[in-house]
Amino acid sequence: MKQRHKGTLWGVYVDPAHRGGGIATSLVKAAVQEAREAGLRVLLLAVTLGNDAAIRRYEAAGFRRVGIEPRALCVDGRFLDEAVMALLLD
C-alpha cells in the first residue's frame, strides 16, 4: 500500500538497426502517459552509468538523477554502477 504511487520503467531497448528514428523517445513518452493515466505519482528507472545517450533521453523526458546504485549489475565479472532517475508525475 505504501508504494502504490510509484512505478518503474524497465528495459527500454531499441535494436541498433532502428535507432535514431525516435522510437525510444516515443516509447518513453507512451510509458509516462500510461503511468499518469494509472494515477501514479512517481516513475523510477535505473540506467547504467556511461550510457550517456539514454541518460540524455531520460533527462529530456523530465527524469532527474536522484542517486547512484554502486555495483548494480555484474556483467562478465565486471561490476557496473547505475544512475537511479525519477520523474514526478504531479
C-alpha positions as CSV (number, residue, x, y, z in Angstrom):
1,M,0.0,0.0,0.0
2,K,2.8,2.4,0.9
3,Q,4.3,2.2,-2.6
4,R,1.2,2.1,-4.9
5,H,2.0,5.6,-6.1
6,K,5.3,4.5,-7.7
7,G,6.0,2.8,-11.0
8,T,9.2,1.5,-12.6
9,L,10.3,2.0,-16.3
10,W,12.4,-1.1,-17.0
11,G,14.1,-2.5,-20.1
12,V,13.8,0.2,-22.8
13,Y,15.7,-1.2,-25.8
14,V,15.7,-0.4,-29.5
15,D,17.6,-2.6,-31.9
16,P,20.7,-0.8,-33.3
17,A,19.4,-1.1,-36.8
18,H,16.3,1.0,-35.8
19,R,18.0,3.6,-33.6
20,G,17.9,7.3,-34.4
21,G,14.3,7.4,-35.6
22,G,12.7,8.5,-32.3
23,I,11.4,5.0,-31.3
24,A,12.9,5.2,-27.8
25,T,11.6,8.7,-27.3
26,S,8.1,7.5,-28.3
27,L,8.3,4.5,-26.0
28,V,9.3,6.6,-23.0
29,K,6.6,9.2,-23.7
30,A,4.0,6.4,-24.0
31,A,5.1,4.8,-20.7
32,V,5.0,8.2,-19.0
33,Q,1.5,8.8,-20.3
34,E,0.3,5.3,-19.2
35,A,1.8,6.0,-15.7
36,R,-0.1,9.3,-15.4
37,E,-3.3,7.6,-16.6
38,A,-2.9,4.9,-14.0
39,G,-2.7,7.6,-11.3
40,L,1.0,7.1,-10.4
41,R,2.8,10.0,-8.8
42,V,6.4,8.9,-9.4
43,L,8.1,7.0,-12.2
44,L,11.5,5.5,-11.5
45,L,14.2,3.9,-13.6
46,A,17.9,2.9,-13.5
47,V,20.4,3.3,-16.3
48,T,24.0,2.1,-16.5
49,L,26.4,4.9,-15.9
50,G,28.2,5.6,-19.2
51,N,25.1,5.1,-21.3
52,D,25.0,8.9,-22.0
53,A,22.6,8.7,-24.9
54,A,20.0,7.0,-22.7
55,I,20.6,9.4,-19.8
56,R,20.1,12.4,-22.1
57,R,16.9,10.9,-23.5
58,Y,15.5,10.4,-20.0
59,E,16.5,13.8,-18.9
60,A,14.8,15.3,-22.0
61,A,11.7,13.5,-20.9
62,G,11.9,15.2,-17.5
63,F,13.6,12.5,-15.4
64,R,16.2,13.7,-12.9
65,R,19.1,11.7,-11.3
66,V,18.3,11.0,-7.7
67,G,21.1,8.6,-6.8
68,I,23.7,6.1,-7.8
69,E,23.5,2.4,-7.1
70,P,27.0,1.1,-6.9
71,R,27.7,-2.4,-8.4
72,A,24.1,-2.6,-9.5
73,L,25.0,-5.1,-12.3
74,C,27.7,-7.7,-12.7
75,V,28.4,-8.4,-16.4
76,D,31.1,-11.0,-17.2
77,G,32.6,-10.5,-13.7
78,R,32.7,-6.7,-14.1
79,F,30.6,-4.5,-11.8
80,L,28.6,-1.6,-13.3
81,D,27.0,1.2,-11.4
82,E,23.6,2.6,-12.3
83,A,22.1,6.0,-12.0
84,V,18.7,6.0,-10.4
85,M,16.3,8.5,-12.0
86,A,12.9,9.8,-11.1
87,L,10.1,11.7,-12.8
88,L,7.4,13.3,-10.6
89,L,4.1,13.0,-12.4
90,D,2.1,15.5,-10.4
